Structures are given as C-alpha cells and as structure tokens.
C-alpha cells in the first residue's frame, strides 16, 4: 500500500508540475529554444555561466538579463557578451556584485561585442570599478546609441569628474545614478559645470542613501557634493537644464545653496529634489518657504538635516497659504522634529494641499501621532473638509502600541490614506491587531510597511484573520468586491519574529484572499515547514506576484521552488498564457497512476 500511494503521489506531482526544475533544468529549457523574456540568477558559478551563455545564442525572446553575485571571469564574460550580442531584442543588462573591476579586459570585451546592441538600461552597480577600468567603461557605454539609463552606484569613482561629465555630455543617457561612489566636491563641480553646457539628462543621483534595488546594505564611499560645487550646480539648474529629478541625499549641501536655489525657483524645471540628510537648518527651511511662493514645477521636496520644528512650521505655513502650490509631497525625515512641532502644524495639514508627508527618523512618538491623526480622523465635519493626504510614512519615530492604536482608529474611517509605513517602530503584536481590525471598514489602504516592528506569530494571526474575514473569497463575484472588501495589496513584515506558526496562519489566509499581491517576510524565523505551507497556498492563489523569504532558516530548495513558481507565473503572463491547465504528459501520468491503483485493487 505504501508503494501504491507513493506511485500515485508521484504521478499527481508530475501532472500538476509541483516539482520545479533546478537552475540546470532552467538553462536546459533555454537551450531547447523555449521563449523566455527575462532571466534573473543569483550566485551562478563559473560552469553554469558557461552553460547559460551557450544556451542564449540567438535567443530573440530575451529582453532582460540580471546576474547577481555570480562568478564571472574573462573567459565566461567574453562568452556571455558574444551570446548576448546575438539577442536582437535585449534591452536591459544588469551585472551586479560580480567583481567586474577585477577583470581588466571587461570594458574592451563589452565594447567589442556589445557596441552594436540596442541596450537601453545598463546597471554595473557594486562591481569594484575604479580608475582606468571605469574610464574605459564610460567610453564603451558612450557608443551605445539606444542607451538611456545607467547605474554605476557603489563603485569607486573618486576623481573621475571629467570622464563622467564627458560621458554624460556626449551620450544619449537620460538617467544616471552614481550613489555612494566617492564623488568628491571638486569632481561634482566639474560635472555640473560641463552639464550646464550640454546634457540630455532628466534624472541625476549622487545620493548616499543605503537603499538599492537588491534590498541589502552595501558599504560604499560617500559622495561629497557641497560648498565647492554649489555655484556650478545652481548654474546648471537655471541654465535651461531639462533635469527634472535630482537626488543629493546625505551630502554636504548647505543653507547658502538653498537660499540661492529658492531665489531662482521660478526658473528651475525640477519636479523632484531630494536634499534630506544635508547641512540644512531652519534658516534654509525659511528660505525654501519663501521660494515656494513662486514655485511652478517642484512636486516632491526632501529637505533637511536639522531644520527642527521651526523649519517645518515655516514650510507648512507657506503651503497652507498657497494650497494650489505644485508641491504635493514633502519629505522632512531626520530633522529633529518633535511632538510639539506636530501639534503646531497639524491644523495646517488640512489646508496645505499635500498628498504625501514623510517624517521618518524624527522624535514625534505616540504624542506626535495623536496630533497628526487628530486632523485625519472622523469627528465633526472632517469628511466635508477632508485632507487629500494619501501617503504617510513614519519610520523610526518611537511609536508604540498606543500610537498604532491611534492610527488604527483613524484608518477605520479615513477614506484617503492608501500608503502607511510604520517600519522600525515597536508596535508589537497588539499594535498589529489594532491595525488588522481597522481593515474591516477601511477600503482604501493598499500598502503598509511593518518591517522591524516587534511583530511575532500572534500579530500575524490577527492579520491573517483580517485577510480572510475582510477580503472576498474566490467564489464571490468581482462586482461585489469594491464595496465590501479592503484594498490591501502589499505588506512588508521583514525582520520580525515570525516563525512557522505565523507562516501557517498567513498561508491559510492566502487560500481565501485573492487581492494581496506582494508580501515581504524576509529575515524572520520561517523554516522549510512554513515555506512548504506558503508554497501550497501560492499554487491556489494566482494573485501573488512577489513573496520574499530571504534570510530565513529555509533551504535553498524550498526558496527556489517558491521563486520559480512566481517566475513561471510572470513568464506565462507575459506570453498571454493562463497557466491553469495540465499538460498532456501530466494528464497521461495521472491516468496511468489511477489505472495502476484500480488494477491493483481488482
């Protein structure tokens, strides 16, 4: 009987496609000619890179390839570029964390084989690029006529102001990122001076933020945009530059630049300016408040370092006096703003016309939350006055369970907020339970961040209950969902204390909930047991497009099985396939298994 059950289970498993292929199997599918538009591999060894390169030749379906922390050397890199040069529709190439700076021939190989490609986006982030190799690479990139987006962040580009400026002035690139690359003030001065003469850029980032698309911390050398380059930067911005987004977060920009910038704001085309974490005080905030009176284009402003309560008040007073101001998102993160400051500006939120406010890393605490929510809640004729605020982020603000309860009460009746981030606050299980209950009546909240929030299995059980109770099951008609159910699409629960018990609760909820699409459970305590339960729910739930389980005590096999399922689903969607059917071979195996059991029983 045991052998019979095993045979039957194996047949069903094969029929339903539960056993996913290994990376070698995936490369084999490429070699067989399967049409795959996107490839993403992490930590491929040298042999597998060779196999993949061989399989990619003349793969016209390939549009994007991304290799992370993989073993590249001169031999397999050359083979890879030769293969990619035959992929006629390839437009995105990302080689990140592959130590390309240790391969002296990398720039020449790229230029030799990829010069005639139609690449539009290239990312060589975190590759130890420096000196002559970086200069040669910039020259090679300048020959790509279709290239629009380049990311060289987290490399060592210390004194390469002239080569970078020459590349940006002569290429067709419109978006350039060089975050944490050690760009010195003199180098940035050279870059801005040359850009003022000629540039097609509309996005430029020399930020020192730790965030990156890999979602991991990468140490790098800080850029130092500051006093020496402030004049050339301003001249660049007022010279008729087409740049619309500029990110100089965590540099050394001072009040003097902000004053000059504010005086010329009406002539500047920027729509997004990020200057958080600089040397800007309440004096600079006052200058920007005066300049905002003449603002014509600026939509997103991040400013500060130490503007404190007085600086926030200056800006909010101007916005309240000019509610039709184009500025709609205000980022005042890490500015020593207190609960008293929140109390002072709270009445202005209703008239400032802001869509989003970021107050991350300030000292507002539960008291500050109560002041902010006092104008976002239901009492009185609030709904008639109704702030349009939709985006509120309060990371690292010393918020506890009490503050979470206050926000939950607001969410029960606030019809506008769709994005709320409480990450890195100790709200705990009880705080999450309050928020979960608010989903009973909240039909607008779509994204919530609860990373590093002291949440365990009990809190996840409350959330899972809400996901089942307040969301439509599969058999409910789509037409009923808008009025009866919440809209939560994305939730981050990374770096908490969630174990297999919490994973079981969440997996159970996902059998019913077909609205949520993105869940981050990375860096918790979920093992293979919880991973298998989540995998089973994903097979049923076709709405999930992303489930992150990085850095859990889970085997690579289970993690790969989940990521493969989601990748296959994405690939099928791109091909226009539903993926709901069973293959002919699968049906045949299932029939043979059932026949075998029937005959054995007879």
Protein Blocks (a to p, Z undefined) as FASTA:
>chain_A
ZZmmmmmmmmmmmmnomaccdfklmmmmmmnopacfbdcdehiafklmmmmmmmmgopak
bmbdcdehiacdfklmmmmmmmmmmmmkbcbdcdehklmmmmmklmmmmmmmmmmpccfb
dcfehklpahjllmmmmmmmmmmmkbmbdcfehiaffklmmmmmmmmmmmmbfbdcdehk
hpafklmmmmmmmmmmoccbfbdcfbfbfbdfkopacdddddfddfklmmmmmmmmmnop
abfbdcfehiabdfklmmmmmmmmmmpcbfbdcfehiabdfklmmmmmmmmmmpckbmbd
cedjjnojmlmmmmmmmmmmmmmbfblbdcfehklpafklmmmmmmmmmmnopabdcfeh
ianbjmlmmmmmmmmmmghjllmnopabfbdcfehklpafklmmmmmmmmmmpckbmbdc
fehiaebjmlmmmmmmmmmmmckbmbdcfehkhpafklmmmmmmmmmmmpccfklcfklm
mmmpccbfbdcfehiabdfklmmmmmmmmmmmckbfbdcfehiabdfklmmmmmmmmmmm
mmbmbdcfehiabdfklmmmmmmmmmmmmmmmmnopaklaccfklmmmmmmmmmmmmmmm
ZZ
